[in-house]
């Protein structure tokens, strides 16, 4: 499990650069999300045309200007898999780097890219990867097994969240030949090859650029090379003239001479820039922006309502344990004893478990600071259920989300093979009021309230909060907003110093991508098979490093491990993931709201922006959630 030593350099980071994640399946505060049914997923503005796909002869020329939502805070927050990517960073990542594998357009196949094959052992605990020969990074370094090993090693010695996130999955990556690597896993993982297509760990950076001390620019094997980067403003890349890939006609990719990425955080400003021609293409996750783009003249538009992937979900994340990050506390307080071969003092163990003063508390609604003297409210399942019953999700979709997307009752859409009705609490304000009254009587309280974190200056999120505040007030729950900068909100969630927070996450072509977000570990079994907290009960589970909701239900962990030990597509695989959804719905781990939509739009002169093909010519899933590839794009 996650209880193995990582050394002194691999401590949890104190903050993320932005809403930084490591997989296409996850989203950002801005609201990336995917919804719909498993079909081809390309929408058309004109009957008979497939938006963003061109069959005309491409023109190898031109510079594309793209408006993105966010930027990293430093170059070290971007470089390969040792960094922290959100959906805008994935867009840039697809320009500079290549992944080991890619996903087919229907989401059902993992196709070769830098790697050729991925073969598991019978137990799914080791995956042997055969790599492509003859590929070089844009600085001339060779891509080989040593490069893959170096990229994995880089995740272990930086402050990136990637290292702690993959800790429950990967124990080591070893070279068994010049072009062969073996990923040795902590647990059986039948869909690990999907991780090497969809996760950030799939993307390879030049070995010379890796390490915490590297201060230069990013270097990959991708279709473009770095030119310049003005953080928070503009990133410029140029054609990699020695790129290793060609199209089906033998023409060297990419077609474009270069790309200019402009960071335009404000949605209306980004839309206006597209309408005026200041930019050629944009990414958005804002409902109002999407409604406008659907009617904008002179542009082509597509969203991912019908893409072959479960959607990301818009929800309010609840701090289920009422504690700060318990894995972070273990890392800081317990691991130093374990690394010295010493027993962890019982007092330390109780702090980590939240049974002794130290990390358990709540946000003070007056000071808006974490207060260890307060008793948490949202750690009560009763209160979480009351909140779920108090929120009219249909009205939220219609009024707040402007009808864009669908109502969510769990982590899967209704067309998912993992879905059956999880019986998430229906809108029932009188039932919610009764639960609140019972909670107050049982705990001898005159009032019930907590704090919800929102991003300051974000008009959409302010409106969302006002709606939720009104709904909860009607059943006797007072909620206070904590409007803070996005980076601070992420820091609070990562550290666990929050009551509740608006969040968007999950989804993807396979639920195994979400294992790290829901993982928890038994505390009591002796290290390294657990966390070495032997004074605690064998039934005590500690949430994993990036299990931000702090749910630590052993039945969730058992169900996920059962799924990952079963072949994808089997009844056991689907049934186990379905059970996870049922538990979350009953426990109200998250207050589900909607399945949102992410969209790309481009001016009519931009061609083939929704098309890409693998090395074998098979069409790829593109765009893939909040990111897209650039190798086949051209301009008239």
N, C-alpha and C positions, 0 to 999 in steps of 0.2 A: 504494500500500500504506500502511502506517502511518508511513512515514517523512516526514511533513510537519510543519512547525513549528506548535506550539500556543501559543507565547508563554510568558512567564514565569509567568503565573497558573495555568497548566493542568498543573502538575506532578502526578505520581502522589501520591495521598494516602498517609499513613503507616499508616493503618489503616481498617478498615471499622467501621461502627457495631455490627453484629452480622453474622451470616452474610447479608450484604447482596447482593442480586442485582437484576437489572434485567428479569427476564422470568418469566412464569408457568412457563416450562419448567424453571427452575432451582429448587433446593430449599434446605433449611437443614440445619444440623448435627443438629437434632432429628429429621430423618428424613422429611421430606415426600417422597413418591414416588408414582408412578402406574403401575398395571399392568393388564393385561387385554386384551380384544379390542375391535375397533371395532364397538361396538353402542351403543344409546342410553345405557346406562350408569347408569340409575337403579335402585337396589335397593329391594326391598319387604319389610317385615316382615309385612304382611298380604296374603294372596293377592288379586290383582286391584287393589291400590292401588299408586300410584306415590309413593314416599316423598318428602316435601318439596314435593309439587305438589298444589294444591287447586283445584277447579273451583267452589267456593262463592263467593258474593258477598263481596268483601273488606270488612273493617271498617276505616275510616280512623281509626285511633286507636292509642294505646298506645306504650309504650317497651320496646324489646327490650334485654336484657342478654346480652352475648356474652363468653365466656371465650376469650382468645387465648393464644398460647404466649410471645410476646416483645413487646418495645417498642423503639423507637429510643432512642438516648442523648441526643439533643437535637432540638429542633424543626427545625433546619436539615437534619437527616438524614432529613426526611420530605417537605419541600415539593416536590411535583411531580417532574419528571424530573431535577432538579438534585440529588436526594437519593439515598438508598440503601434500597431496600425488600426486606424478606424477605416470607414468605407472610403473616404477621400484618399487616405494613404494607400489603400489597396489599388486605387486607380493609378497612382503614380508607381506603385510597386509593379504593376503589370507592364509598365513602360520600360523599367530598368532591369527587372529580374524575370527569370523563368521559373516555374514550379517544377517539381519532379514529375508530377502527373497533372492531367487536366480532366475535366468532366464533360461527358457528351451532352448534346443539346437536350436530350430527353431525360438527363439526370440518372440514367441507369448504368452507364459504363464509365470506368476510370481508364483513361487513354494515356498512351506514352507521351512524354515530353522530354525532360532531361533524363528521366529514367525510362527503361524499356519494360520491365516486368516487376511485379511484386508477388512473392510466393510465400505463403505462411507455412509453418509447421502444423502438425495435426492438432496441436492444442491452441493454436493462434497466439502463442506467446513469443514467437520469433518470426520476423518477416525479412526475407532475403530480397534485396533490391539490386537488379542488374542495371547499370548505368550506361548511358549513351557515350560512345567514344568520339573523339575528334572535336568536341565543343570547347571553346575558349571563352573566358570572360572578356569583356571589352578592353581590359588593360593587358591582354595577352596571357594571363595565367590560365592554366589548364583546369578544366572541370573534370574531377575524378573522385574516387572514393575518399581520398584525403580531404577534399574540399567539403564533402558532405559531413564527415566526422567533425571537421573544424566548425562548421555552421552549428551543429548540435552543441558542441562544447561552448560556443559563444553564448548560448542561452543560459548557461550555468554560472556565468561570472559577470553578469550585468544586472542592473536594477530593473530590467524589463519584466513585465508580468508573465512573459512566455515561459520562463524557467519554472516558476512555481505552478503554473497552469498545467504543464505537461508532466510534472513530477509524479502524479498518480498513474501515468501511463507508461512512460519510457524510463527504463533503468539505465540503458547505455546504447550507443551506436558504435559499432566496430567495423573496421575494414577487414575483409577476408580475401581481398585481391585488389588490383589496381582500379577495377571498375565494378566492384561488388561490395555492398555494405549490408550489415545485418542490424536491424532495429530489435533490440531485446527489450521486452515489455514486462511491466510489473504484473499485469493481469492479462488473461486471455482477451483478445480484442479482434473479433472476426471482421470488422470493417476498418481496420487501421489503414488500409490503402487509401481510403477516402480522406483520412487525415492528411495524407501526403499529396492530396490534390487541393483540398479546400482550406486547410489551416495555413497560417503564416509560416509554420515550420516547413512547408513545401518549397518555399522560395529560397534560392541559393545566392549568397553574396560571395565575392572574391575573398579567399582566405586572408589575404594581406590587409583587408579592410576591417577585419573582425577584432574584437577585444575592446575592453572598456577604455583603453588609452587612445584608440584611433580617433583622429579629429578631421580626417579628410572626407571626400565626397563618396557617395555610394557607387559601387561597381558591381554589375551583374552580367549575365549572359544575354540579357533581354534585347528587344528590337531597337531600343534607344539608349543613348549615352547622356550622362549628366553634362550640363553646360553651366547653369547657375541656379541659385536658390536664395531668394530674399524671403526669409521666414515670415509667415503670416501674410504674404502678398503674392509673389510670383515665382514659379519654378519653370525653368526652361530645359528641355532635352532635345537632342538632335539624333538623326538617323544613325544607327550603328551600321556602318557600311560593310562590316565584316560579320553581320548577323548570320547565324548558321542555318536559318530556315528559308525555304522558298515556297511559293504557292504551287498549285497543281500544274500550272503552265511553265514552271521552271523559273518564274520571275522572283528575284530576291526580295524578301520582306525586310522592313516594312515599306509601304508605298509612300508614306509621308516623309518630308524632309525634317520635320520637327513638330514638337507640341509645346505650347505655352499653357501651363496650369495657373489659373488665377483663383486665389482664395477670396470668395465673396460670401461671408457668413449670412448676410441678410437676404432672405428669400425673395422679397419683392425687388431688391436691387439686382439680384442675379437674373430674375426674369426679365427685368428691363434691359439688362445688358444683352440678353439673347435677342430680344425684340429689336433693339437698335443696331445689332450687328457687331457690337463691341466684342462679344464672344461668339463662337460658332456652335457651342454645345454646352449643356449643363446637366448636373445631377441635382435632384431635389427629393426631399421626403416630407415636405410641408403640404398639408391638404389644400390650403388656399392657393399655393403655387401650382399644384397639380390641376386644380379646377381651371385656373387661368391658362395654363399651357395647353389643355385640351382644346381650347378655342383660339389659340394664337395662330395668326396667319403667317405663312412663310416658313413654318417649321414642321418637322416630323416629330412625333411623340410616341413613346411606348412606356408602359409600366409593367410591373411583374405580377399583376393580378392572376394571370394564368400560367405562371412559370412552374416548372416541375420541382418544386421544393416547398416544404412547409414554411409558413410565414414566420417572420419575427413578430413578437407580440409587444404591444403597448400595455404596460401594467404599472401598478404602484408596488414597488418592492418593499416588503415588510421585514424588519429585523426580528426574525422568529425567536432568536435566543435572548434578545435584549442585552447582548454583550458586544464588546468590541471584537475584532477578528480573533477568533480562538486559535486558529492555526498560526496567525502572526504572534500571538502570545506564546504558543508552544515553541515557535521558532526562536523567540527572544529569551524566554524564561527557562524552558526545559532542555532545549537542544544543547546548550553549553555543558550541562551536567552529563548528558548522554554521550557527547563526544569525548568526555574525559573518563567514560566508563563508570560514572557515579550514578547512584539512584537519585531520581528527581524527588525533592522534598514534598511531603504531602501537602504542605501549605501552598506550594507553587502549583501542584496539580489541581487543587481546589479553586485557585484563581482562574486557571485555564478553563475549568469546567463551568465557571460562573457561580459556584456555590460559596465562594469567599470573596470579600471585597477586593476589587482590583480592576476588573474589566466590565462588570455588570452595572448598568445604569440606564439613563435615557437623556434625551436632549431637553434642557431646561427651556420652556417656552418664553421665559423672560430674557435670559441671557443668550439663548440660542447656542449654548455650549453644552458639550457632553458633561453630564453631572452624575458622578458615581453615587450620590446620596439619594437619587430618585429611583423609584420602582418602575420598571418598564411596563407599558400597557400593551403594546402590540405583540409582546411575547405570548399573550393570551389567545388561544385559538378561538375562544368565545368572542373576543373583541374583533378578531380578524374576520370571523364569520359575519358578525354584525355589520362590519364595513362593507363586505361583499354584498350583503342583502340590501344595503342602503343605497347602492349606486345603480341607477337606471342606465344600463349600458346602451340600450337602444336609443335613448335620448342623447347620450354622449356621442354616439356615432352620427346622429342626424345633425345635432346642433354644434358640437365642438369639432368633430372630424369632417363635417360638411358632406357626410355620406360617402366619403372615400374610404374604402376598405370594408370590413365586415366586423360584426360583434364577435368577441372571443370568449369562449368558456373554458379555455385550457391552452396547452402548449402546442396542440395540433389543429389544423383545419379539419373540417368535417369529411373531406375527401381523402384524408390520410389513411393509410392502411393500419395505422396505430390508433385510430380514433374509434371510440364508442362513447356514448353520452356519459361524461364523468360526473354528472349531477352537481355541477357547480351551483352554488346557491342562487336561486332566482330572485329577482327584485321583489322585496317584501319588507317595506319600511316598518310595518307594525311588528313583524317578527324581529326585525333588527332592534327596535326600541325595547322589546321584551328582553332580549339578550343583554342589552346595555343595563337595563334596570336590575336584572339578576346579578350582573357583574358588580355593580355598585353596592348592592345589598350584601353580597358575599364578602366583599373587600372593605366594607364600611367606608365608602367613598361618596362624596357629594357631587363629584363631577368626574368626567372621563375625557382625556384629551391627549394629543401627541403632536409632533412636529413633522411636516412633510417638506423635503428639500426640493427646490425648483431652481432652474437656471435664471439668474438675474438678467433682466433686459430681454428675455425671450417672451414676446407677447403671446405666442401660442400656448406656452406652458403656464403663463399667468392666467390665461382664460381657462385652461384645464383645471388648475387649482381652484379657481373661484367656483367652478361647477361642483367639484368634489366637496369643497368646504360647505356649500349649501346643502348638498345631499346628506352629508354626515351630521350636520347641525340639526337636521330634521329628526334624527333618531337619538339625539342627546350626546353626540360626540363632537368636541371642539377641536379643530385642527388649526395649527399655526404655520404659516409659510416661513421657510428659511431660504430666502433668495440669495444665492451665492454664485460666484463664477463657476463655470463648468469644471475647471480643473480642481477646484476646491470641493465641489460636489462629488467628484470621482474619488478624491482623497478620502472623504468621509465614508463613502461606501466601501472602499478598499480596507480602510482601517476599522470599519464597523461602528463608527461613532455617529450613527444616525438612527432615527426611529422608522422613517419611511421615506421613499424617494421615487419620483417619476423615473421610469426606466424603459428601455426597449432592448430586447435581447432574444436569443434562441432562434429556432428555425433551422433551415438548411436542407440539403438533399438526403441527409441521414441523421437520425437522432444521436448516433454515437458521437457526433461532433459536439454535443452538449454535455457529455459525461462530466467534463471538468467543472462545469458550473453547478452541478448537483451532487458532486462527490462528497462523501463523508467517511471518516476513518474510525475504527474502534480504538478507544484510548487505552484500554487495559492490557491487551496482549503485549508480551515483551518485545521491545525494539529488536530488530527492524521490521517485524511483521505488523506492528501497530505503532503507537506513538510513545510507548514506554511509560505510560502513566499508570503504573501497576496498582496504585492505591485506589483508583477509581473502579467502579463497577464494570463488569464485562459488557454490560448493556449500554455504557456511555459511548456515544459517538461524537466526534468533533468534526465540524464542517471543514472541507478542504480550503485551500488558500484563496480560490476565487469563487467559492460558494458564498456569494455576497448576501443572500437571504438568510444564511446561517441555519438552514433546515438540516437537521441531522437525524433523519428517520432511518433506522437500520433497514426497514422494509424497502425504502427507495434504493438504498445501496445494493441490497440483495437482488432486487429486480433488475437493476442496471447490469450488474455482474452476470446475471443469468442471460440477459439479452446479448451481451458482448461475447459470451462463450458459445452462443448459438449461431448457426449460419444465417446471414442476411436473407430475408425472404421467408424464413421458416416461421411456423406458427408460434414457436417458442420466442423467437425474436420479437415478433409483432406484439404478442401477448404481454411480454414483460414490459415493453415500452408503454403499452396501454395502461398497465398497472401504475406506472409512475405518474401518468396524467391523472388517473383516478385519485391517487393519494394527494397530489397537489391541490386538486379541486376540493376534496373533503377537508383538508387542513387549512385551506386558504393561505397557502404559502405566499402566493402573489395575488393581488387584486387585479384580475384580468379586465381589460377594457376593450381593445379592438385589435384586429389584425390590420396593420397599416400597409401602405404602399410606397415603394420607391420608384422613381421615374427618371428617365433620361429624355432629353429633347435636343434636337439639332436643327440648324438652318438647312434649307433644302439643298445647298451646295455640298453638304457633307454626305458622303456615300459609304455604305457598308459598315456603319458604325455599330450595328447590332449583329455582326457576323464575325466569326473567327473559326479557324479549322486547326485540328491537330496535325502532327507530323504525318499521320497516315491519311490525311484528307478528310477525316470525319468531322462534321460540324460540332462545335463546342457550345456549351451552355454559356451564352454571352448576350447581354450583360449577366453577371452572376451576382445576384443580390445588389449591393451598392457599389459594385465595381465593374469595369469593363476592360476588354483588351483592345489594343490599338494597332496590331500588326496588319490588319486588312482594311483599315480606314483609308479613304482617299477623298480628294476634293475636286469638284468639277471646275 
